[in-house]
Amino acid sequence: NVHTLQAEHMYNAFKKAGQNAKLILHQDGHNFIFGKMIGDDLFEELMNRWRCHYLYDEDNGIEDMPELSVQSNVDGKYAFFDTIPDTTTLIPDTDASGDEPEIFSSDLDRFYEKYVHDTRVVDRYYLEQDDMYAKVYDLETGSDEPFTFIGSPEIHVKLKTPDISKQDLMVTAVLLDTQKDNGIFKAYITGNDLSGCLPEKTIECFEYGPGHAPGTITEYIPSPTDVKAISYGWTNLLTPDRGKHASEYTEKTDIEADEYYTYNIYLQPTVYTVNPGHSLKLAILAQDPQRVLMDEDASDVTPYFVDGYQDPGYSFTLDEDSLEVRLNVIGD
């Protein structure tokens, strides 16, 4: 029900405090997982066992629950890890040609007109921009076997901007999953707004107990698509050469106009399996409309105010020779 980065921060804080914390990563958008099966266990039953353990001092084995439970993006089944898995770093090749393209901000009117009212194509927005508004790169992983990456995908790149008079110069990176033949595949695609959730179907009903209405067990339904946005990340042109922690971004740097600086963009943590025949892509653009919708200064909180969002009027140039993507792949 929160961004995965927030969940990671909470998990790490509990661990630092010596608490027995567990992490469940599920599909869906901004939603609860009541009525969902976590492997063989209903989520409510897991919560009930935790309450009984702490409130009634029951020794019911719930503290032995796996450290990490992850719902697959492929088939919706859960994988369980007793420890956070070891990884190796994969640096995909890109099809960048060594150019220095300039990327411009926009007023997002096109997003409002075409995508806000279509619940299943919002991820395609990142692939359908003109070159002046976004650059999309193919990532070649060199693997014909399925592989799973975990944690925050990292984007490292040098950028420069001709105008440093403005304060909020957003840079967005989006990692995308497509098929190599641009074909259709099934993926868990949420709706078009900030509270969008996955479609689901009822598979079973159960009794809560006397005085309560019956409950339902549901599961998510994947949707046909030609693109799936895996993860997003953002930075500000006034915060170059920062690390992963948010505390490093509180103060801006006095940068020089038209001078290249290194930027490190850490995408939202995820666990994602790339199947054979699929191709990863990276989109780099100025504003991310999904992020702008959450900015009360830009959109007055309400998503449908995005049509009144004015182009902030900035651009940046990307040094393609510096572009590097890093993925933490589970296993050797």
N, C-alpha and C positions, 0 to 999 in steps of 0.2 A: 504493500500500500504506500510505499515511499520509493524514491529513486534508489537504485542499487548502491550508489555512493553513500547515501545517508545510512542505509542498512549496514554497509561495511564499517562506517564510522562507529555506529552503535555497537556492533559486534566487537570491534577492536577495543572500545572503551570498557565494555563488560569484561573482556578478557584481561585487560590491564588492571582492572579492579579485583581480579581473582574470582570472578563469577563464572558459573557453568552456563555459558551461552551457546545456543544452537542457531543455525542460519538456514532458512528455507527460501530458495529462489524459485519463483513460479512464473509462468507465463501470465499474460493479461496486463492491463494498464493500471489505472488508479482504482484499485478494487480490493476487497477482502477475499479470503479463500475459505470462508465458511461453506460447508457443503461439498468440499472437494476432498478427494482421496489423496493422501500423501503415501504413495506405495500401497500397502495393505491397510492403512489406518485412516479413518476419517479425521479431518483436522480438529473438529470439536472434541473427539475422543482424546486426541493427543493433549489438547489444552486441559481437558478434565483430569487427565492423569498427572499433569504438572501441578494443577491446583490441589489435588488430593495428596500429592507428595509433600508440598510445602505447607498446606493448611492442616492436614491430618497426620502428617509425618508418616505417610505410607511408603513403604519400601517396595515400590512397584516397578523398579527398573527403568523409569523414564529418563533418569540421568544418563543412561547408556544410549540414548537416542543418538544417531549419527551426527557428527559435527556439522556436516553440510549435506543438505538435501536439494537436489537440482532437478527441475522439470525440463525434459528435453524439448528443444525447439523442433525436433524432427517428428517424434511420435507422441509426445506428451507424457511419456513414462518418466519415473523418477530414477535418478542415480544417487547413490548414497556414499559418502566419504567419511571415514572415521578421523581423518586429518585433512587439512587443506593440501591438495595434491601437488607433487613436485612438477615443475614445468621446465621446458627449454624455450629459448627465445627464437622465434621465427621472424626473419626480416624479408618480407616478400619483395620481389622486383616490381617496379612500376613501369608503365609505358610512357612516363614523362620523357619529353624529347629534348630537355635541356633549355627550353625557352624561359622567358620571364613574362608570363601573362599578367595583365592587370585585371583585377576583379573589383567590380563596382557594387555598391549598396543599391537598394531599390525601395520603392514605396509599398511593396508587397500586395498591390492591388490584384495582380494575377493570381496570387495564392488565394485571396479572398474570393475572387470571382469563380475560380475553377475548383478549388480543393476543399474549402470549408463546407460545402454542401454535398460533397461526395465522400461517403464514409469509408471507401476502400482504396482510394488512390493517393492518399496523402503521402505515402512513402515515395511515390513516383515523382513527386515535386522536385526532388533533388537531382533526378536524372533528366528533367525536361527543361532546365534553364538554358538560356542563351549563354554562349561562352563568356560574355562580358559580365555575367552575374554569378557564374559558378564554373569550376574546373572539376571534371570527373576523370579519375585515373583507374585503369585496370590494375589489379594486384595479382601477380603470378606467384603462387605459393610453391610450385614445383612438386606438388603431391597429387597422385592419382588415387590416394586412399582417403577415407574419411578421417578428419582430425577435429579435435575440440580445443578451443582456446578459452582461457579463464582470466579473470581480472580485468584491468583497464588497458585496452589497446592504446598505444602511444603513437602520436604523430609529432615528428620533429621536422621543422622547416624554417627557412629564413624568409622574412617578409620585410617590405619597406612601404612607407606611405608618404605621399607628397604633402599632406596637410595634417599638422599636429595640433590644430587649434581646437579641435573638439575633444570631449572627454570620454565618450563611450564609442569605441571603435571595435565593434564585435567581429570576431573571426570564428567561423563554425566549421567543424569537421564531422562528417557523417560516414560511418562504415556501412556498406550495403552488401546484401547477398542477392545475386542474380544467377540465372542459368547461362552457361556459355553460349547456347543457341538462342538466347533471349526467350526461351519457352516459359510456359506456365508451370508453377509448382505450388504446393500447399505450404502455407505458413500461418503463424498466429499473428493476425493483423488486427489491431484495435481500431476504434472509430476515429473520427477526424478531430475531435476537440480534446481539451485537457482532461476531461473525465471519461474519455472513450474507453470502452471495455470490450472484451472478446465476446463473440456470440457463443452460446453454450446450449447444451441439451440436457434434459433430465434422464438419468439412467436408473434411478431407484428412489423410493420414498421410505422414510423411517419414522418411528415414533420417538419424540423427545421425552414423553412421559405425561402423566395426568395433568390436565389443565393447559397443555401446550398444543398448538397446531402441529401437524406432522411436518417434518423437515424433508428436504429433497437433496439427493446427491446428484451433482451435475458435473459435466466435463466440458472442456473448451472445444470449440469446433474450429479447425483450421480453414482458411479461405484461400481460394485460388488467386495467385498474384504473379507478376513477373519481376517484382523487386520487394525486398524486405529490409527495412532500416534496422540494423543490428544494434548500433550504439551511437551516441552523440557526444560531442565535447565542444567546449567553447573557451575562448580567451579574449583578452583585450590587447589591442596593439600597443597600449601604454604599459603592458606588463610583460616585457620580454624576459626570456631566460629564467623562468620560474620553475619550481618543482611541482610535486603533486598536491601539496597541502594548501588548503584555502587560505591559511594565515599568511602565505607568501604573496597574496594578491591584494592585500589591503592598501598598500601604498603603490602609487603609479611612478613610473620612471620618466624622467625628462629626456625623451628620445629626440633624435635629430631627423628632420624631414629628409626623405630620399636616401636614407642610410639603412642597410640591411641589419636586422637583428634576428637572433635565434629565438624561436617560440616552441614551447613544449605543450602540446595539447593532450590532456589525459581524458579519454572517453569514459563514459559511465561503465563501471565494472559489469561484466556479464559472463555467462558460460554459454558458448555457442558452438554447435557442431556444423562443420562444412562438409557436405556430402560430395561424392564424385560427380562431375558434370556441372558443379556450381562454380561461380566466379565471384570473387570479392571485388568491390569497387570502393573508391574513396572519393567523396565529394567535398570540395572546399569552397566555401562561399562566405559572404559577409554576414548578414543577419540570418538567423534561423527563425522562421515564422512561429514555430512551436514555442521557442523561448521568448520571443517578443510578446506572445499572447499572455505570458505570465508576468510581464513587466507593467506594473500599474501606471508608470509614467507614460508608457507607449500606448497602452491599449485600455486604460481605465478598468483593468481586471477582466472585463467581459470580452470573450474571444471575438464577438462579432463587431467590436470596435476597430478591428484591424484594418477595415477599409478607410478609416480616418488616419491611419498611421502614415506620417510623412517620411519621405526618403531623407535620411540623415545626411546624405551627400558626402560620402567619403569613398576611398578606394585604397587598395593595396596591391603591390606587385609581389609575385611569388617566384622565388629562385628554385626552379624545378630540380636543378642538380643537387640541392640540399635536402630534398624531400625524402623522408625515411619513415616507414611504418614498422612498429614492433608488436608482435603478438606472443603471448605466453601460452604455449601449446602444452597440453597435459601429456606427460610421458616423454620418452626419449626422442 
